[in-house]
Amino acid sequence: MRFLLLSLFFSLNVVALEFNCEYLKENKSFFKDFNPKNTQDYAQVDLSCDFSLKNNKITQRLYELANEIRGSNSACMGGEYFSDLRKFDFKLLKIALNPQEYQKSLENSEILEKRITKLKAYFRFWAYQSIGNFKLFKEFWKEYNKAINPLTQYFQDEFGLDKASAIYFASNALNEFLNWAVGETKIFKDISDFEKFVANKNNSLVQIKEYIYAKKISNLELNNGFKSALLNNRESEVIVEFIRLGVKLNEGYESALFFALDSEDNVKVLLENNALIDYKNSFGKTPLFYAVEYNNYNVAKLLLENGADVNQKYINDNEKISITSMGANTPYFITLCALEHTSKNIFMHGANYADVKMLKLLMEYKANYKEVDDLGFNALDFAIIAKKTQNVKYLKSLGLKENENLMLYEER
């Protein structure tokens, strides 16, 4: 199915483009008269131009992050995915070449500001649901803030705008990435005041304790505050106090140990207090999967020293079908349909995300490096897909051979 969708996508791209990048750059008024209605209309325009905000060095990483956060893909949405993506890409092209024309499509500033405020709040709520979300959230805002000044300068240089006008266009352009990332949500929530209070490292343990007793914090709020403390790498004494107050260590889609993975000290505290080391989420991923994915050598070593299963795998294809068909109670932000490489093990995951040092650590703990996933991919295949040159060299030295069908499935 995926191969057919990719074939459809690439077949649209080989159609002769009526409006190429050179034409668009020389005819910026094009965006005034061109009103695409369907996929075929968008297919007439080259959306891969270097000067588009999709590919501009200022916003290129932000584009990648927005897509990752959105979580849409062809496996889940079919052809609708490519249609929506083309519309977004077209908008980024229009902003880069004719911001004044783009401005006409914007809501009035008051409505727009309210919407962006709601999206920012929801984005924060989404971030606090898992460590993976939280890392994407932090990197997104880092890239967003880093882009403000150079993008403002871009609009000044390219269109002769005064600074105030350039800031206006830069802000709206960057908010399009936020809207693409989380704008489809029907949930408008934010984290609680208590979670925000705990996240603020200026607030001491004494102040946190005073807040808990003064506000009569409920058990649910207490557990959410605990996750906030873990995500924000609060001091171990803060973590110990939450544990003393009776928070749950081994409950939820992902347990407390997942939320602590950026802090070796806090991982130690949780393990000393009987946190389950091989707690699994809906994908079958354990904390060790994430420690390897984030290439956190010290935490991965700590987990392995404490008995983490080095050969844990993603759920298999039958388990995925069963969970999906039964409508299992997975969090709203989880899309199992996007999981293609079922039965992928931790060593393959390391080949995909980590480095040779991490792979050697896994080997020390008897990782099954010859294992294949349900599509027949081994660790070497994942290293090749991820363009991990040193990993490829190391894995070939172990005698691994690449899958002969690799090019048919290579992720793009």
Buried (B, 14 or more C-beta within 10 A) or exposed (E): EBEEBBEBBEEBEEEEBEBBBEEBBEBBEBBEEBEBEEBEBBBBBBBBBEBBBBBBEBBBBBBEBBBBBBBBBBBEBBBEBBEBBBBBBBBBBBBBBBBEBBEEEEEEEEEBEEBBEBBBBBBBBBBBBBBBBBBBBEBBBEBBEBBBEEBBBBBBEBBEBEEEBBBBBBBBBBBBBBBBBBBEBEEEEBBBEBBBBBBEEEBEBEEBEEBBEEEEBEEEBBBBBBBBBBBBBBBBEBBBBBBEBEBEBEEBBBBBBBBBBBBBEBBBBBBEBEBBBEBBBBBBBBBBBBBBBBBBBEBBBBBBEEEBBBBBBBBBBEBBEEBBEEEEEBEEBBBBEBBBBBBBBBBBBBBBBBBBEBBEBBBEBEBBBEBBBBBEBBBBBBBBBBEBEEBBEBBBEEEBEBBEEBEEBEEE
